Amino acid sequence: NILVAFGPHVGISASGEVGKCLREGQTEESTACGAVVGAYNACMCDTPAKDSKDTYDMQMDFCKRQIAPHAETISKTENPM
């Protein structure tokens, strides 16, 4: 038997803000998923992803490569992150 579980890896606050959530025991919202929010912010600062052979953070650089072509469009939405 195989169980395949899939779901989005991003939090949404009670007010509908994408990329933020209030965790149990905390008093303020924090980023979720931090890697995606960090990659988006890096793309907005023109920090390019490194080639996979030259990186120490493969997750971050993968996220940057996926987000970079869409970062400008995302930034123009009502709630970019």
For each residue, the residues with C-beta under 8 A, 3 or more apart:
1:
2:
3:
4:
5:
6:
7:
8:
9: 33 36
10: 18 19 32 33 36
11: 18 19 20 21 31 32 33
12: 16 17 18 19 20 21
13: 16 17 20 21 22 29
14: 22
15:
16: 12 13 79
17: 12 13 20 29 79
18: 10 11 12 79 81
19: 10 11 12 31 32 33 36 37 40 81
20: 11 12 13 17 29 30 31 32
21: 11 12 13 29 30 32
22: 13 14 26 28 29
23: 26 30
24:
25:
26: 22 23 29 30
27:
28: 22
29: 13 17 20 21 22 26
30: 20 21 23 26 34
31: 11 19 20 34 37 38
32: 10 11 19 20 21
33: 9 10 11 19 36 37
34: 30 31 37 38
35: 38 39 59 60 63
36: 9 10 19 33 39 40 63 67 81
37: 19 31 33 34 40 41 81
38: 31 34 35 41 42 60 63
39: 35 36 42 43 60 63 64 66 67
40: 19 36 37 43 44 67 71 74 80 81
41: 37 38 44 45 81
42: 38 39 45 47 60 64
43: 39 40 46 47 64 67 68 71
44: 40 41 71 75
45: 41 42
46: 43
47: 42 43 64
48: 64 68
49: 55 60 61 62 64 65 68
50: 54 55 61
51: 54 55
52: 55 58 61 62
53:
54: 50 51
55: 49 50 51 52 58 60 61
56:
57: 60 61
58: 52 55 61 62
59: 35 62 63
60: 35 38 39 42 49 55 57 63 64
61: 49 50 52 55 57 58 64 65
62: 49 52 58 59 65 66
63: 35 36 38 39 59 60 66 67
64: 39 42 43 47 48 49 60 61 67 68
65: 49 61 62 68
66: 39 62 63
67: 36 39 40 43 63 64 70 71 74
68: 43 48 49 64 65 71
69:
70: 67 73 74
71: 40 43 44 67 68 74 75
72: 75 76
73: 70 76 77
74: 40 67 70 71 77 80 81
75: 44 71 72 80
76: 72 73 80
77: 73 74 80
78:
79: 16 17 18
80: 40 74 75 76 77
81: 18 19 36 37 40 41 74
